[in-house]
Amino acid sequence: MVSKYKVRLAAYKNPQYFKAGELASIGTVERQKSGEFTIMLLSGFADLKEAISARQKALNSGFNGAYVVIDDNGRLVKVNM
């Protein structure tokens, strides 16, 4: 099983309101559907340290609910820090 660290930014019913802004310089912006919501994520991190750094940058960019997750075969699991 390959797990990847990602940063969960937010979930939207209307993802057209998501503004990537400077996030592309932090990581790769991804979308993942969950019921009626679209979860916006940042990915491309080699390890937990990189993901934590990206989370801090996302927080600084206004994504106050950002947190690190592990993508476990499509299931997002929050990393407790």
C-alpha positions in Angstrom: 0.0 0.0 0.0 1.4 3.4 -1.1 0.3 6.3 1.0 0.9 9.9 0.0 0.8 13.0 2.2 -1.5 15.8 1.0 -2.9 19.0 2.5 -6.7 19.2 2.6 -7.6 22.8 2.0 -11.4 22.9 2.0 -14.6 21.3 0.8 -17.0 23.1 -1.5 -20.5 22.4 -2.8 -19.7 24.8 -5.6 -16.0 24.4 -6.4 -16.1 27.2 -8.9 -15.7 29.5 -5.8 -12.3 28.0 -5.1 -9.5 30.4 -5.8 -6.1 28.7 -6.3 -4.2 31.9 -6.3 -0.6 31.3 -5.1 -1.3 27.7 -4.1 0.2 26.3 -7.4 3.6 27.4 -6.2 3.1 25.4 -3.0 2.0 22.1 -4.5 -0.2 20.4 -7.1 -3.9 21.4 -6.7 -6.2 18.3 -6.8 -10.0 17.8 -6.6 -11.7 14.8 -5.1 -15.4 14.2 -5.0 -17.1 13.2 -1.7 -20.9 13.0 -2.1 -22.1 16.5 -3.0 -18.8 18.1 -2.0 -15.6 18.6 -3.9 -12.5 18.4 -1.6 -9.6 20.6 -2.7 -6.2 19.3 -1.9 -2.5 20.1 -2.4 -0.2 17.2 -3.3 3.3 16.4 -4.4 5.0 16.1 -1.1 7.7 13.6 -0.5 7.3 13.3 3.3 5.4 14.6 6.3 7.8 17.5 6.8 7.1 18.9 3.4 3.3 18.5 3.9 3.5 20.3 7.2 5.4 23.1 5.6 2.8 23.3 2.8 0.0 23.3 5.4 1.5 26.3 7.1 1.8 28.1 3.7 -1.9 27.3 3.0 -2.9 28.6 6.4 -0.9 31.8 5.7 -2.9 32.1 2.4 -6.2 32.1 4.2 -7.2 28.4 4.2 -7.8 28.4 8.0 -9.1 24.8 8.1 -6.1 23.2 6.2 -4.7 20.0 7.6 -2.4 17.2 6.5 -3.9 13.9 5.3 -2.7 10.6 4.0 -4.3 9.4 0.8 -4.9 5.7 1.6 -6.1 4.4 -1.8 -8.6 7.2 -2.2 -9.6 7.5 1.4 -8.3 10.6 3.1 -7.1 10.1 6.7 -6.3 13.0 8.9 -2.7 13.1 10.3 -2.8 13.9 14.0 0.0 16.3 14.9 
